[in-house]
Amino acid sequence: MSNLPDTGNTFSNPVIPGFHPDPSICRVGDDYYLACSSFEYFPGVPLFHSRDLVHWTQIGNALDRPSQLHLPRETPASGGIYAPTLRHHDGRFWLIVTNVSGDGNLLFTATDPAGPWSEPVRLPGVHGIDPDLAWDDDGTCWCTTAGVAQIRIDPHTGETLGTSHRLWSGTPGAKAPEAPHLHRIGDHWYLLIAEGGTERCHGVSIARGPTPTGPFEPCPANPILTHRGTDHPIQNTGHADLVQGPDGSWWMVLLGVRPGGGTPGWHVLGRETYLAPVTWTDGWPVVGEVSLTMPAPAWPLLPPAIAPEVRDDFDTSELAPHWVSLRHRSAEDCTTKERPGWLTLRARGGSLDEPDVTFVGRRQQHVACRVRTLLDAADGHGGLAVRLDEQHHYSVEVSSGQVRVRARIGPLSTIVASRPAPAGPVVLRAETEVVRAAHGPLAGPDTVTLGCEEPDGTFTALASLDGRYLSTEVAGGFTGRVLGMYASADSAHFDWFDYEPLDD
Ligand code: 6LW
């Protein structure tokens, strides 16, 4: 254990913006790896790599085949894949997750975290979400779940050995003790948990004991992290994991949200991944407030040599790992091979209101951003969507010679604006703009403007809509906005897609 030297340098939070909750982290030599939840999206469990803990690059998705990730049509929004634990043990990477919409707890291994990951090992005897994996010195593997309960497992077969026992119920009076992670640090085993629920009361607490099975003594300073009851710009802080740097310093990754639009605020990007330094007092970890700017690690920061490209031209046969679909994706309904240099989507369900709409999107990662796509709808209907779930989305669609903006807000669905489509392929555009001044109860966190471009490139805005209705506070659930392309009848062809952060 060591406390942090102050280098005077800082880094910006969130370190992985956009809907990337429930981070779990491990370090192997100079490399850090991190996994997040993915819910109803396919492929699942995005995996990130970093060499400095601050700058992260997505290197893949652990669950990228139907045999690993089965999300039936009935999978509700925010169902599917919950809360991974990622560990490196015995020369391999181990990943354990819960598919709450079918297969329960599942374990995967890989020698390279970029993949391929193994077929799933099922754990029918492990009940409860948020499974953690920890190995004792003698190789005993403990699986600890929300509650907080623990059972010994054979991680190779998924067999449970013995019976489940309760480890800790968290702080008396606090709800939802969950997200356990067990770490051996010095002479103690530390049991890190989240408490209070994943909304404004969320927090992180910790207990320690002499063995991985306890008995556990709670930290007198619990919760060691919470922003509850504050007007801090980052809220809902919780669901954390710990990692040690090569210099002995300790770091916490956790989820948090950035509500906008006044009090209580609406967050639209989902739960994002934050990083915070950890110091130690009397053998207990201390985490102060998690801020948008924080003291940097003592080692050199290594921003990526090449800034992320604004445009994806769909010139490669495989889609980049940040593109996600809903519940499944098949080569028949999503391909760059039919018309080289174009992404072709073939409608399999109906509209964005349906769970099996053919959709390819990416997480909104900046509060203010612009997305554009060139759509050829000569063979069908398709469009550009700002999506939270099946019941909360805005879209601009080309169908039957018209460009239409539609808003779906809970039980209400309406065409907000329409006009004749320009001839030939059409550039569709959506952009979000932060609402600066609070205008009483009507202030949204942002506005979402949708429209199309004229042949000369000028933008015609068809509608500017209140972003609150595409926020988690309105829609509920565990995800955030995803921006993407879809086909609603026959085939829609997309030549390119731009994602451009704007100054907020
Ligand atoms: C996850 C639970 C939680 O399983 O939300 O914030 C649930 N924490 O630990 C879904 O992400």
Residues whose N, C-alpha, C, O or C-beta is under 5 A from the ligand:
A	BS01	6LW	D22 S37 Y82 A83 I129 D130 E178 A179 T198 H239 F478
